[in-house]
Amino acid sequence: MLSIILNLLILIAAPLPVFLYISFDTIRIGKKYKLINFGESFEFVAEKRIGNGEFLLKDLYTLETYQLKDLIKFGKGTDFDFFQIE
């Protein structure tokens, strides 16, 4: 019984990955972000602010450029997550 309790305490005390969920208002030029929406995952760097709350983004894998509004033009899904990486 004691070993079960100790194992549970170890599991509870184990460090979990920490993601700081943020809003679009806190996007900074040159920082890397990850957005998950409707099952799709996007990792990008904010290259340029082009308007009020609108940014030009560069995909980290394909090097394609797109605007932030293109990622959320169909709304926010139930799996919507947005956070800074690295």
C-alpha positions in Angstrom: 0.0 0.0 0.0 2.8 2.4 0.9 4.5 1.7 -2.5 1.3 2.7 -4.3 1.1 5.9 -2.4 4.8 6.7 -3.1 4.4 6.0 -6.8 1.4 8.3 -7.0 3.4 11.0 -5.3 6.2 10.6 -7.8 3.7 10.9 -10.7 2.1 14.0 -9.2 5.5 15.7 -8.5 6.9 14.9 -12.0 7.4 18.1 -14.0 5.0 18.6 -16.9 5.7 20.6 -20.0 4.7 24.2 -19.5 2.9 26.1 -22.3 2.0 29.6 -21.7 -1.2 30.3 -23.7 -1.3 33.8 -25.0 -3.5 36.1 -26.9 -2.8 37.6 -30.4 -2.3 41.0 -28.7 1.0 39.8 -27.3 2.7 38.7 -30.5 6.2 40.1 -30.9 8.2 40.4 -34.1 10.9 37.8 -34.4 9.4 35.4 -31.9 8.3 31.8 -32.7 4.7 30.6 -32.1 2.6 27.5 -32.5 -1.1 27.6 -33.4 -3.4 24.5 -33.4 -6.8 24.9 -34.9 -9.2 22.3 -36.3 -6.6 19.6 -36.1 -3.9 21.5 -38.0 -0.7 22.6 -36.4 1.2 25.7 -37.6 4.7 26.8 -36.3 5.7 30.2 -37.5 7.8 33.3 -36.8 6.1 36.8 -36.8 8.0 38.8 -39.4 6.1 42.1 -39.7 3.1 43.9 -38.3 1.0 45.0 -41.2 -2.1 46.5 -39.5 -4.1 46.6 -36.3 -3.7 43.2 -34.9 -2.6 41.7 -38.2 0.8 40.1 -38.8 2.8 38.7 -41.7 4.0 35.2 -40.6 6.6 32.9 -42.0 6.2 29.1 -41.6 9.2 27.5 -39.9 9.0 24.4 -42.1 7.8 25.4 -45.5 9.1 29.0 -45.4 5.7 30.1 -46.8 4.5 33.5 -45.8 0.9 34.2 -44.8 -1.2 36.4 -42.7 -2.5 35.6 -39.2 -6.1 36.1 -40.4 -5.6 33.2 -42.9 -5.1 30.8 -40.0 -8.3 31.7 -38.2 -10.6 32.7 -41.1 -12.9 29.7 -40.5 -13.2 30.4 -36.7 -11.6 28.8 -33.7 -12.1 25.1 -33.3 -12.6 23.3 -30.0 -8.9 22.3 -30.1 -7.7 25.9 -30.5 -4.3 26.5 -28.8 -1.9 29.4 -29.4 1.4 29.7 -27.5 5.0 30.9 -27.9 7.7 28.3 -28.5 11.4 28.3 -27.8 
